[in-house]
Amino acid sequence: MTVSEKQLKANKKNAQKGGVKTPEGKAIVKYNALKHGLLTPTGTLEEMLVEKVAVAYRRLSRAYRYEVGLIRKELDTATDDFYSKTNYKDEKI
């Protein structure tokens, strides 16, 4: 999308005006960039807690994958185990 010459001049003029000037306006826009406090721990304790949560989440994820792997292995070998325990070879059909 191209900008017209007139719009470009208006944008440059408006950019030189600056932002909020009054204390009331500054108080209103003070927290505009803050979305949430999760990624901005303010101290050592908060940093340690965030790290513990991240490590626990990673371990839980690995445990789930391991459990799924064990179940998958059991299912993959279930028919082999079933047929090896029963001796269908000797039966006459």
C-alpha positions, 0 to 999 in steps of 0.5 A, spaced: 500 500 500 502 506 497 502 513 501 500 519 498 505 525 498 500 529 502 499 523 507 506 523 508 507 530 509 501 530 514 504 524 518 511 527 518 508 533 521 504 529 526 510 525 528 514 532 530 508 534 535 510 528 540 506 524 545 502 526 551 504 532 555 499 533 561 500 529 567 493 526 567 495 523 560 501 520 562 498 517 567 492 514 563 497 511 558 503 509 563 501 502 562 499 501 555 505 496 553 503 492 559 499 486 557 500 481 563 506 480 568 508 473 567 514 475 563 516 480 567 518 477 574 520 483 578 525 479 583 529 473 585 523 469 588 518 470 582 524 468 577 525 462 581 518 460 581 517 461 574 523 457 572 520 451 577 513 452 573 517 451 566 521 445 569 515 442 572 511 443 565 517 440 561 518 434 566 510 433 565 510 433 558 516 428 557 512 423 562 506 423 558 510 422 552 514 416 555 507 413 557 504 414 550 510 410 548 509 404 553 502 404 551 504 404 544 509 398 545 504 394 548 499 395 543 504 393 537 506 387 541 499 385 543 497 380 537 504 377 537 503 375 544 496 373 544 498 368 538 504 365 541 501 363 548 495 359 544 498 354 540 493 354 534 498 351 529 497 344 532 489 345 531 486 342 525 480 346 522 
